[in-house]
């Protein structure tokens, strides 16, 4: 019984500690960067794929869903020309 109490107390303290770290990280994210300090997320942003750029443009209302479909169709055609699938033997 005592072991269960100690285990539960230990687990609860871990949860409180981890929550405190998460709150500190969240508060740091709310503060604007200091003058002359670059944003780390912008500096380390990975390059986007063409599909990702198109999705972002649709979500930001830069292009319409119809324009997105046309662009994806053209992208699929280009991909099929560059990397055709091998013909499978019949039967």
CNS distance restraints for C-alpha pairs under 8 A (distance, minus, plus):
assign (resid   1 and name CA) (resid   5 and name CA) 6.41 0.50 0.50
assign (resid   2 and name CA) (resid   6 and name CA) 6.22 0.50 0.50
assign (resid   3 and name CA) (resid   7 and name CA) 6.07 0.50 0.50
assign (resid   4 and name CA) (resid   8 and name CA) 6.07 0.50 0.50
assign (resid   5 and name CA) (resid   9 and name CA) 6.09 0.50 0.50
assign (resid   6 and name CA) (resid  10 and name CA) 6.05 0.50 0.50
assign (resid   7 and name CA) (resid  11 and name CA) 6.15 0.50 0.50
assign (resid   8 and name CA) (resid  12 and name CA) 6.08 0.50 0.50
assign (resid   9 and name CA) (resid  13 and name CA) 6.20 0.50 0.50
assign (resid  10 and name CA) (resid  14 and name CA) 6.31 0.50 0.50
assign (resid  11 and name CA) (resid  15 and name CA) 6.32 0.50 0.50
assign (resid  12 and name CA) (resid  16 and name CA) 6.30 0.50 0.50
assign (resid  13 and name CA) (resid  17 and name CA) 6.08 0.50 0.50
assign (resid  14 and name CA) (resid  18 and name CA) 6.07 0.50 0.50
assign (resid  15 and name CA) (resid  19 and name CA) 6.03 0.50 0.50
assign (resid  16 and name CA) (resid  20 and name CA) 6.17 0.50 0.50
assign (resid  17 and name CA) (resid  21 and name CA) 6.45 0.50 0.50
assign (resid  18 and name CA) (resid  22 and name CA) 6.26 0.50 0.50
assign (resid  19 and name CA) (resid  23 and name CA) 6.16 0.50 0.50
assign (resid  20 and name CA) (resid  24 and name CA) 6.24 0.50 0.50
assign (resid  21 and name CA) (resid  25 and name CA) 6.24 0.50 0.50
assign (resid  22 and name CA) (resid  26 and name CA) 6.09 0.50 0.50
assign (resid  23 and name CA) (resid  27 and name CA) 6.15 0.50 0.50
assign (resid  24 and name CA) (resid  28 and name CA) 6.25 0.50 0.50
assign (resid  25 and name CA) (resid  29 and name CA) 6.33 0.50 0.50
assign (resid  26 and name CA) (resid  30 and name CA) 6.53 0.50 0.50
assign (resid  27 and name CA) (resid  31 and name CA) 6.76 0.50 0.50
assign (resid  33 and name CA) (resid  37 and name CA) 6.02 0.50 0.50
assign (resid  33 and name CA) (resid  38 and name CA) 7.10 0.50 0.50
assign (resid  33 and name CA) (resid  39 and name CA) 6.62 0.50 0.50
assign (resid  38 and name CA) (resid  42 and name CA) 7.81 0.50 0.50
assign (resid  38 and name CA) (resid  43 and name CA) 7.25 0.50 0.50
assign (resid  39 and name CA) (resid  43 and name CA) 6.42 0.50 0.50
assign (resid  40 and name CA) (resid  44 and name CA) 6.12 0.50 0.50
assign (resid  41 and name CA) (resid  45 and name CA) 5.82 0.50 0.50
assign (resid  48 and name CA) (resid  52 and name CA) 5.98 0.50 0.50
assign (resid  48 and name CA) (resid  53 and name CA) 6.33 0.50 0.50
assign (resid  49 and name CA) (resid  53 and name CA) 6.26 0.50 0.50
assign (resid  50 and name CA) (resid  54 and name CA) 6.24 0.50 0.50
assign (resid  51 and name CA) (resid  55 and name CA) 6.26 0.50 0.50
assign (resid  51 and name CA) (resid  72 and name CA) 7.53 0.50 0.50
assign (resid  52 and name CA) (resid  56 and name CA) 6.14 0.50 0.50
assign (resid  53 and name CA) (resid  57 and name CA) 6.16 0.50 0.50
assign (resid  54 and name CA) (resid  58 and name CA) 6.30 0.50 0.50
assign (resid  54 and name CA) (resid  68 and name CA) 6.50 0.50 0.50
assign (resid  54 and name CA) (resid  71 and name CA) 7.96 0.50 0.50
assign (resid  55 and name CA) (resid  59 and name CA) 6.21 0.50 0.50
assign (resid  55 and name CA) (resid  68 and name CA) 7.70 0.50 0.50
assign (resid  56 and name CA) (resid  60 and name CA) 6.02 0.50 0.50
assign (resid  57 and name CA) (resid  61 and name CA) 6.03 0.50 0.50
assign (resid  57 and name CA) (resid  62 and name CA) 4.95 0.50 0.50
assign (resid  57 and name CA) (resid  63 and name CA) 5.79 0.50 0.50
assign (resid  58 and name CA) (resid  62 and name CA) 5.95 0.50 0.50
assign (resid  58 and name CA) (resid  63 and name CA) 5.26 0.50 0.50
assign (resid  58 and name CA) (resid  64 and name CA) 6.11 0.50 0.50
assign (resid  58 and name CA) (resid  65 and name CA) 6.42 0.50 0.50
assign (resid  58 and name CA) (resid  68 and name CA) 6.90 0.50 0.50
assign (resid  63 and name CA) (resid  67 and name CA) 6.04 0.50 0.50
assign (resid  63 and name CA) (resid  68 and name CA) 6.73 0.50 0.50
assign (resid  64 and name CA) (resid  68 and name CA) 6.28 0.50 0.50
assign (resid  65 and name CA) (resid  69 and name CA) 6.25 0.50 0.50
assign (resid  66 and name CA) (resid  70 and name CA) 6.32 0.50 0.50
assign (resid  67 and name CA) (resid  71 and name CA) 6.11 0.50 0.50
assign (resid  68 and name CA) (resid  72 and name CA) 6.09 0.50 0.50
assign (resid  69 and name CA) (resid  73 and name CA) 6.05 0.50 0.50
assign (resid  70 and name CA) (resid  74 and name CA) 6.24 0.50 0.50
assign (resid  71 and name CA) (resid  75 and name CA) 6.09 0.50 0.50
assign (resid  72 and name CA) (resid  76 and name CA) 6.08 0.50 0.50
assign (resid  73 and name CA) (resid  77 and name CA) 6.22 0.50 0.50
assign (resid  74 and name CA) (resid  78 and name CA) 6.12 0.50 0.50
assign (resid  75 and name CA) (resid  79 and name CA) 6.10 0.50 0.50
assign (resid  76 and name CA) (resid  80 and name CA) 6.10 0.50 0.50
assign (resid  77 and name CA) (resid  81 and name CA) 6.26 0.50 0.50
assign (resid  78 and name CA) (resid  82 and name CA) 6.21 0.50 0.50
assign (resid  79 and name CA) (resid  83 and name CA) 5.79 0.50 0.50
assign (resid  79 and name CA) (resid  84 and name CA) 7.65 0.50 0.50
assign (resid  80 and name CA) (resid  84 and name CA) 4.95 0.50 0.50
assign (resid  80 and name CA) (resid  85 and name CA) 7.53 0.50 0.50
